[in-house]
Amino acid sequence: MAGPFPPFEPHGGGGPRIREIPLRVMVPNLITVLAICAGLSGIRLAFEHRMELAVIMVLIAAFLDGVDGRIARMLKASSKFGEQMDSLADIVNFGVAPALVLYAYLLDRAGAIGWIAALLFAIACGLRLARFNVMLDDHERPAWQADYFVGVPAPAGAVLVMLPVYLGFLGMETSRSVAFAACAYTLVIAFLLVSRLPVYSGKASGSRVRRELAIPLMLGVVFYALLLASYTWLTMAVSAILYLASLVWSVRAYSRRAAREAKAGDETAG
């Protein structure tokens, strides 16, 4: 007898039908669902004026949404269903939730302009995610360019756009003039999302660490986690500012790499 719910098809209907689903296949999808719940809960908390908890929930959502795909690959549990779930969750957790939390905290003081800025950020995030999905099928892209994102990635955009909130928690006033400045900042982040700016990702070359750097790296991660736990909003604000500053380095590194690759190509052709 058929139950009230349709059967879970991890292959999206395109793979072999299996009677029982391994639990490891469901784990990444459960993480994705929890990320959506965290993002939507952050929106609710923001409109209840419980701002610090709202921002924490949005950051948790962004973190979970950023690691579910990696966990799926680690568990060898990737599926078409999971890919579609993850794509749909991204727009909520990286676009809608940060925009609405920022609007509830500050942008609403700018009136309609604040809403337009929040809306444009969410739309830019959706466009960024759509372009990312399309570029996954671009097999003509040079292999070395896999080390760079095209535009600021959506998870980073979600963290960056809430910089005014971090500064507000640190004591910055939330006046109407500051709200207009935050609108301009939100539009800048939206532009960075959809831009062609090369942003270093380290996906191709950052999967291995030299032996002598392993312990310093672990200590650095622990130190950052302790700073995050002890000085949460100051650490988030400084991290966002340093990330924005690193974009200049990323562009310069990309230009130098492109010049080297072009020179090597000319020498090979010659």
MIDORO-260097 format. One line per 2 residues: number of its first residue (from 1); their letters; for each residue z, y negated, x negated of C-alpha. Coordinates in steps of 0.02 Angstrom, whole numbers. Each point is the difference from the previous one (the first is absolute). Example, Ala and Ser with C-alpha at 12.3 -4.5 7.8 and 13.67 -1.06 7.14 Angstrom:
% MIDORO-260097
1	AS	390:225:-615; -33:-172:-69
***
This chain:
% MIDORO-260097
1	MA	0:0:0; -52:-168:-70
3	GP	140:-123:-36; 5:-185:48
5	FP	-62:-55:-172; -167:37:-81
7	PF	9:110:-156; 22:-88:-167
9	EP	-162:16:-97; 32:-49:-181
11	HG	-185:8:-40; -49:-114:144
13	GG	-99:138:83; -114:20:-149
15	GP	91:139:-93; 58:175:37
17	RI	114:23:149; 173:63:-48
19	RE	135:62:117; 150:-69:-97
21	IP	8:-164:-98; 91:4:-167
23	LR	146:-121:-1; -65:-82:-160
25	VM	-157:-54:94; 106:-92:128
27	VP	115:-89:-124; -123:-139:-48
29	NL	-40:-32:183; 185:-12:42
31	IT	20:-128:-139; -145:-100:72
33	VL	79:3:174; 167:-55:-72
35	AI	-89:-143:-89; -75:-58:165
37	CA	172:9:82; 75:-103:-141
39	GL	-136:-132:11; 13:-19:188
41	SG	190:-2:-10; -13:-141:-126
43	IR	-100:-101:126; 131:29:133
45	LA	142:-48:-117; -91:-159:-51
47	FE	-14:-60:179; 185:42:22
49	HR	31:-117:-148; 71:138:-109
51	ME	-113:-56:-141; 69:85:-154
53	LA	0:170:84; -174:-36:69
55	VI	-71:-35:-173; 85:155:-70
57	MV	-80:105:137; -172:-73:-37
59	LI	22:35:-187; 55:178:39
61	AA	-154:20:110; -113:-64:-139
63	FL	83:117:-124; -16:154:112
65	DG	-179:-43:45; -40:-20:-184
67	VD	68:170:-53; -52:114:144
69	GR	-173:28:-73; 71:38:-173
71	IA	124:122:75; -142:84:94
73	RM	-96:23:-162; 155:64:-91
75	LK	32:128:137; -186:40:14
77	AS	16:-44:183; -141:-127:18
79	SK	-91:9:166; -125:-99:102
81	FG	132:-26:134; 119:-72:-130
83	EQ	-135:-115:-69; -33:-73:172
85	MD	186:-19:36; 27:-88:-165
87	SL	-145:-121:30; 67:-47:172
89	AD	177:-21:-66; -56:-114:-142
91	IV	-55:-141:115; 169:3:88
93	NF	109:10:-155; -99:-109:-119
95	GV	-78:-124:121; 83:-18:170
97	AP	183:28:-45; 11:-121:-149
99	AL	-99:-133:94; 111:6:154
101	VL	162:4:-100; -57:-152:-99
103	YA	-53:-86:162; 167:33:83
105	YL	95:-61:-153; -98:-157:-47
107	LD	-181:-19:56; 45:-29:183
109	RA	69:-170:-53; -179:-51:-37
111	GA	-53:35:179; -176:65:31
113	IG	-47:-21:-183; 137:123:-47
115	WI	-65:128:123; -179:-23:-65
117	AA	60:29:-178; 93:159:49
119	LL	-149:61:100; -123:-32:-142
121	FA	111:95:-121; 6:152:115
123	IA	-190:-6:23; -28:-20:-187
125	CG	109:152:-31; -103:101:124
127	LR	-161:-53:-85; 73:42:-171
129	LA	48:174:58; -171:30:79
131	RF	-88:-52:-161; 114:114:-102
133	NV	-44:149:110; -185:-37:-15
135	ML	10:-17:-190; 75:174:-14
137	DD	-175:66:39; -83:-111:-131
139	HE	-46:128:-134; -111:-122:-95
141	RP	148:-107:-55; 31:17:-189
143	AW	146:114:-40; 95:-132:-101
145	QA	8:-113:154; 117:126:80
147	DY	136:-87:-101; -22:-155:109
149	FV	18:-39:184; -124:-116:82
151	GV	116:-135:66; 189:10:12
153	PA	49:169:75; 74:-1:175
155	PA	175:61:-51; 13:-138:-130
157	GA	-63:-127:128; 138:52:121
159	VL	133:-28:-134; -77:-163:-62
161	VM	-22:-82:170; 187:8:33
163	LP	43:-102:-155; 52:-149:111
165	VY	124:115:86; 76:56:-166
167	LG	16:-182:-52; 77:-43:168
169	FL	133:134:-25; 36:-81:-169
171	GM	35:-168:81; -169:-85:20
173	ET	-4:-109:155; -107:55:146
175	SR	-58:-169:62; -163:-39:87
177	SV	-80:-64:-161; 49:160:-90
179	AF	-75:98:144; -168:-88:-25
181	AA	9:38:-186; 36:182:43
183	CA	-154:0:113; -107:-56:-147
185	YT	78:134:-109; -33:133:132
187	LV	-183:-49:6; -10:12:-190
189	IA	68:178:5; -121:43:140
191	FL	-143:-65:-108; 59:103:-149
193	LV	-3:156:109; -183:-20:47
195	SR	-58:-76:-164; -99:89:-136
197	LP	138:-35:-125; 23:147:-120
199	VY	182:55:5; 62:127:-126
201	SG	57:163:79; 16:120:-147
203	KA	-55:146:109; -118:75:-127
205	SG	98:-30:-161; 179:-14:64
207	SR	33:181:48; 70:45:-171
209	VR	132:-83:-109; 14:15:-188
211	RE	151:102:-53; 85:-143:-93
213	LA	-11:-110:154; 74:124:124
215	IP	184:-46:-24; -28:-190:-5
217	LM	-104:16:159; 137:97:89
219	LG	130:-126:-55; -110:-142:60
221	VV	-22:78:172; 188:30:15
223	FY	35:-179:-56; -121:-69:129
225	AL	78:108:137; 173:-65:-47
227	LL	-63:-180:6; -77:35:170
229	AS	163:70:65; 108:-140:-71
231	YT	-113:-152:17; -122:58:132
233	WL	-84:-161:55; -1:-82:-171
235	TM	-78:157:-73; -131:6:138
237	AV	-42:-184:-20; -17:13:-190
239	SA	-103:159:18; -120:-84:121
241	IL	-20:-152:-113; -29:108:-154
243	YL	-129:104:95; -95:-157:48
245	AS	5:-59:-180; -64:169:-60
247	LV	-160:-23:101; -62:-121:-133
249	WS	27:133:-135; -86:129:110
251	VR	-157:-106:18; -8:-32:-187
253	AY	25:185:-41; -136:47:123
255	SR	-121:-126:-75; 31:65:-176
257	RA	-21:181:56; -160:-41:94
259	AR	-70:-85:-156; 42:152:-108
261	EA	-78:120:124; -157:-107:13
263	KA	-14:-8:-190; 23:189:-13
265	GD	-133:25:133; -123:-111:-94
267	ET	31:94:-162; -26:167:87
269	AG	-161:-60:81; -60:-72:-165
***
